[in-house]
């Protein structure tokens, strides 16, 4: 199997799992987004910078690695 085909197969096998993990992370952070005051403003970008980049990393960068 060629490397590109192997990477695409690996990404398709873990795609749903990574998507569900990222969605659950965002669901956990929703109460933090709804918090008011200074704490709410400090943690407002946490789901943006933790959940979705990890999904991108696991879907597109991990499968091509040996």
Secondary structure, DSSP 8 states (H G I E B T S, - for coil): --HHHHHHHHHHHHHHHHHHHHHHHHHHHHHHHT--HHHHHHSTTHHHHHHHHHHHIIIIISTT--
